[in-house]
Amino acid sequence: MTNPVTNLRVEDKLYQNRYLVEPGRPHIKVRPHAWPSANLLALTLVCPAKCYELYDKGQVEITPDGCMECGTCRILCETSGEIEWNYPRGGFGVLFKFG
Amino acid sequence: MIEEEFDAIVIGAGMSGNAAAYTMASQGLKVLQLERGEYPGSKNVQGAIMYANMLEEIIPDFRDDAPLERHLVEQRLWVMDDTSHTGIHYRSDDFNEAKPNRYTIIRTQFDKWFSRKVREAGATVLCETTVTELVRDAKGKVIGVRTDRAGGAIYTDVVVLAEGVGGLLGTRGGLRKMLKPEAVALAVKEMHFLPEEVIEQRFGLKGGEGCVIEAVGTISRGMTGLGFLYTNKESISLGIGCLVSDFAAMRESPYALLDALKSHPSIRPLIAGSEVKEYAAHLIPEGGFKAIPQLFGDGWVVVGDAAQLNNAVHREGSNLAMTSGRIAAEAIVQVKSRNDPMTKLNLALYKTMLDESFVVKDLRKYKDMPALLHNNAGNFFTTYPRLMSEAAQNFMRVDGTPKIEKEKATTAAFIKARSRLGLVSDAVRLALAWR
């Protein structure tokens, strides 16, 4: 299985995309928590841009720079209040070339 | 700061928003369209297949200058297991007609074109503008919007919410409920570029013909899901989507599914040597008829994906979006022409007209399908595909086993996997949901 087409990492996939990131204004935030819910924990695998990561002490954090604004995390975790989700400011965020 | 007042404000420049803005502007309404992306289409993702009739209703001569990729002459429906696919293929020269029925498109390019038409029709289109809030009067009627640009509210008679599947304004503004994870799919997609002639050779195409593959089976790893491969002029859109609830429960990664699909022996040769130029993710409403929210209220209507108008069985979304946008616009134009206010009572016309269209009729036909597929994902997406594949191989492979024994083995495999009662029950439930 050494076909380069099939061996891309998510980071490499996202590298193909265009983004305009507004520094210091993340559009998604994870609220401080002692332990993540099952859904929040699942996001470390389910987020298609792999924005969510599990840290050593058991908490989940987000780096939304590669976010494609799909909204999956909002569907799974907004109701529980674990994340705060907003659109990036107008013009910022992912800029699809093909869509 | 925008001091003017508008007849209508359309939020979003996707299929439904463009259809609504175009229709209202061409009828002489003063329309403002707000889009949060840098350019129309920059936030929009679709497979994408575009159905001509629904666009023709809006822009009859769209074929003159719309960026269309290929007109479809062949559709392949595949049931896959780990090493094989069993397929139904339909290809017809009848689809090589003067005005073809279905095209593949690349959304960003298509949306730029559609937006140009909207501006030519007289609407004001403002990009890089995120609407942050709906403005209401003392009685709760929506009378305008606030944006993240400097300046105050922008006022209007009616707001058309074409804000897409997530729809922050509608869900936060209490116009409709938040989507449930089992009523929405997450799809990921890559754009694989290949020379035009290579695509035509691999799929047996000529002169702008196109082929699409849609596949279910073990590729979704027991989840309710669908893989797809669409041929564009010089690229292949390849992707897979599954219900968000399934992703969360199974803890699967969408990119891992996509990579597995790419290395499947049936797909791999079709994309060999391609250059990937984009990776996209998007949500698709899958709740069907039962998930359609309140569609209108005092001073507002909701259209397209934001209204969950998507036919999961036929994988149609953008045509329902365009049609709902057009119909909402026509209803607004009618109310306006009578000089009536944009009240809930008057805007109910939109729902009346939509109920009469194919949009709601189709969704009603399949109203039980989403629940059936969701609740039986393991059977429909893993067990049956494996059984079908074994049966096909058993049928094809010639090895000296008497045919009667082969058939008995196939029948026994089905009964062992699902039991006689289970098989009958699955068939009946599927038939009822389809009816």
Interface residues (C-beta under 8 A of the other chain):
Chain A: M1 N3 V5 T6 N7 L8 V10 K13 L14 Q16 N17 L20 A38 N39 A42 L45 V46 P48 A49 K50 M68 E69 C70 G71 T72 R74 I75 L76 E78 T79 W85 N86 Y87 P88 R89 G90 G91 G93 V94 L95 F96 K97 F98 G99
Chain B: R36 G37 E38 Y39 G41 S42 K43 N44 V45 Q46 A48 I106 R107 T108 Q109 D111 C127 E128 T129 T130 T147 D148 R149 V165 G166 L168 M178 L179 K180 P181 V184 L186 V188 E190 M191 H192 S235 V244 F247 A248 A249 R251 E252 S253 P254 Y255 D259 K262 S263 R268 I271 A272 G273 S274 V276 K277 E278 Y279 A280 A281 H282 L283
